[in-house]
Amino acid sequence: MNGEPTHGPTDETHPETGSQTGSATSAPGGTDTPGHRLTAGLTIGSRVVVRYRLEEGEGAAATDFVGELVARNADFLVVDTRTERVKLIRADVLAAKDVPPPASRTGRAHERVSADDLEKLMAKGWQAVDRGGVGDWVLRASDGFTGRANSALVVGDPSLPVAKAIDFAERWYADRGRPAIFQVHGASGFDPAEQPAVAELLERGYVVGGGHESWQRVLVMTGLSAAVPPLTEQSAPVTADAQLQLDWLTTYAEQRPVVPGATEAVLTGSDGQLFLSVRDPGTNAIIGLARLAIHPGWAGIFGLWVHPDHRRSGVATTIVSAAAMVARENNMPAMYIQVSGDNAAGVAFWSDLGFTVHHEYTYVAKASA
Ligand SMILES: CC(C)(COP(=O)(O)OP(=O)(O)OC[C@H]1O[C@@H](n2cnc3c(N)ncnc32)[C@H](O)[C@@H]1OP(=O)(O)O)[C@@H](O)C(=O)NCCC(=O)NCCS
């Protein structure tokens, strides 16, 4: 059976036109039946490859569809390939999996992804509680917990004139009682004001950085998991927990503003994450931690922190070495991190591990946001 091109509305929420709250991985309108387990982990909005049976019978011809999964239910998958939208009957899906974003330029695994694709990937590594969209733009809200999870990610084509897209986003945030904040990115050293969306926002009284020093310029740095030094016999033991434990959360909350509920939801909201920590052997208190977000081909590190009394003794390096080991063992050659441009220690740390700046972003908001 052929994949059937479809251009009409699908039977479930499209992530870019509607709003979703909570897990984007569930299959609205029905649970997966056992015969459909192969596709159970697929995430709407992800790039997927689907091996699809073209005819009945053993040894029958099959083909692969590669593209963005835009909708799914118990009976169908809808995939936007480069050339068309196809509606695939799930009973004829032989195998399917999420795959890394495509290479858009030459370079090594951590260099060849486009900034847009990396931004979309990173948004899944720090999944907002409430999500919507305007075309490719991703609208995110999480009760104010972090700029990333409470801003409109300006990527790709909003499929509306920019002013109308901004109107839509402003209404979306106003409906939630939240200020509209826009995250815009560009090459290293880019001038945000040159982007049409930012020019429009500046006209409306928004300012680059939104009045926050740490929002002015955030560096997205990428590196190879294979280039991170391995753990040694001298390395402190690192705990990697798939569950968010109370003492990890408490230690995290001691060093940054948190929003009960939203913080736990964002920390645990990706398709896969690990909570890493190093403890003081004497007191058993956590002295260093990080969260590892897991993607096809990519690992992202969030919230890396070492207690001030234990800095410059290799704790962060040990944590990242453990994260890179997990990445290498799980087919994730590329790693990303996001660090404020004004965080000299953070930038020095990542540079020391061979990470380089892939692109930068800034937040554009009203000064009161
Ligand atoms: C950045 C941070 C995680 C580093 O932790 P750490 O355990 O002190 O780092 P390490 O001891 O493993 O440092 C490894 C190397 O990174 C570089 N580095 C680390 N801190 C640095 C600093 N303050 N200034 C310059 N270089 C630094 C050095 O090259 C260092 O090697 P060296 O000590 O032999 O010179 C820690 O300072 C921290 O928690 N800061 C606050 C939170 C933060 O900024 N997190 C990073 C955001 S992505």
The ligand as an ORCA input file, in Angstrom:
! r2SCAN-3c Opt
* xyz 0 1
  C      31.624     26.405     35.442
  C      31.685     25.399     36.582
  C      30.607     24.334     36.375
  C      33.072     24.728     36.564
  O      33.115     23.729     37.552
  P      34.515     23.182     38.148
  O      34.240     21.901     38.853
  O      35.164     24.267     38.900
  O      35.330     22.923     36.796
  P      36.642     22.032     36.667
  O      37.403     22.038     37.934
  O      36.279     20.690     36.130
  O      37.422     22.889     35.561
  C      38.025     22.332     34.417
  C      38.680     23.458     33.624
  O      37.684     24.410     33.168
  C      38.269     25.737     33.167
  N      37.630     26.549     34.206
  C      36.778     26.160     35.167
  N      36.401     27.210     35.917
  C      37.046     28.283     35.440
  C      37.083     29.651     35.813
  N      36.379     30.121     36.858
  N      37.852     30.492     35.095
  C      38.582     30.042     34.056
  N      38.604     28.750     33.672
  C      37.844     27.878     34.346
  C      39.731     25.533     33.519
  O      40.429     25.287     32.320
  C      39.669     24.280     34.373
  O      40.898     23.595     34.428
  P      41.985     24.031     35.541
  O      41.276     24.166     36.852
  O      42.973     22.915     35.498
  O      42.531     25.354     35.070
  C      31.519     26.093     37.976
  O      32.343     27.231     38.017
  C      30.092     26.502     38.274
  O      29.308     25.716     38.824
  N      29.720     27.746     37.941
  C      28.353     28.239     38.167
  C      27.344     27.560     37.246
  C      27.772     27.644     35.794
  O      28.240     28.665     35.324
  N      27.594     26.534     35.088
  C      27.999     26.425     33.672
  C      26.894     26.913     32.832
  S      26.805     26.054     31.311
*
